[in-house]
Amino acid sequence: MSQSPKNSQPVYLKLRDLIAAAIIDGTYGEGDMLPSVRAFAADQGANPLTVAKAYQLFQLEGLVEVQRGVGMYVAKGAADRLRATEREAFVKSEWPAIVSRIRMLGLEPADLLAEA
């Protein structure tokens, strides 16, 4: 079996995905301050420079607002924008492999939905 694209991605993208998931699920809501780079790095056992790179992606995407000397805050509409982006990525890159595996295993979609 091939390795999942998520497993082979760089650490800063994995950290970005963790933060994105926390924004989508409401752990960090609109206007909430994200943990400091150092605090998040310590929590994840990561290098602060790697965390800073992940945070910079959010800044470039306009998903956070920076208050210099204070911190980064989740921008208005960030969860909706992230959800739409993640949905599109799932449908384009992950869903086809899932459908293929369902067919290969002879599973019935109705049975899978009943299990959910």
N, C-alpha and C positions, 0 to 999 in steps of 0.2 A: 504494500500500500504506500502511496505517496504521502509525503509530509504536508500537513496543512500550511497554507501560505501564512497564517497567523503565527505559527510556531517558528518560521524561518525569518520573520521580520526583525528589524533592528530593535534594540531595547527601548529607544526613545519613542518608537511608534507603539510598542506594547504599553508603555506608560501613558501615552496619549490616549490609547483605547480605554485604559482603566479610568482616566479622568472623564473621557467622553461618556462612558457608561454611567458614571456617577452623576453627570449633568443630566443625562437622559432620564435616569430613574428618580431624579429629584433629590439625591443626596446633597448636591450643590444646586440650589435654585437660583433663579434670576436675582442678581444683586448680591448673592452670597460671595464671600471671599474664599478663594481657593487657598489650600495650605501653602505656606511659604515653600520655596524651592528646597531649602534645607530640611524642613520638617517632612515634606513628602519624600525626599531622597532617603532620609533616615528610616521612615516607615516602610519604604519599599526595598531598602538595602541597595540603593542605586547611587551612582555618582551624581552630585548636584549639577554638574555640567550637562549630564544626560537629561535630567529633569528639566533644566532650563531650556534645552532644545525642544522638548515636548511642549512646554508652556509657550515657547515662541511660536509654535505652529498655531496654537489657539489665538494668539495675538494677531498673527498674519491673516487668519481666517475671520477676524472680527468677532470671535466668540467670547472674548474676555475684554474687559476694560482695565487699563493699568492706571493706578494712581501712584505715581512715583514716590518712593519712600514709604508707601503704605501697603500696597499689595495688588493682586489681580482679582477682579470681580467678574462673575458670570454676567455676560451681556444679555440684554433683553432679547428674547426669541432664540437664544442659543440652543435650548433643548429641542425646539421644533426644527431648527436648521440641521442639528446633528442627527435627529431621528430621520429626517428626509434623506440625508446623505447616507446614513447607515442602511436604510431601507433599500435605496438604489444599489449600493454596493452588494448587499445580500442577494438581491434578485439577479444581478448580473454575474456575480462570481461564485457565490456559495450554493444558491438554489439549484442550478443545473446539475451539480454533483450530487446533491441530495436526491433529486428526482431520479437520476441514473441509478443510484444505490437502491432506492425504493423498488425500482423496476427489476434490478438484478436479483434482489432478495424475494421478489414475488409478493411484496406487501401490498395491501389494499389501503389506499388513502383514507377511506371511511373508517377502517379499523384503527388506523393511527390516530385519527381525530377522536375516536371514542376513548382511546387510552389517555388523551391529554387532559 
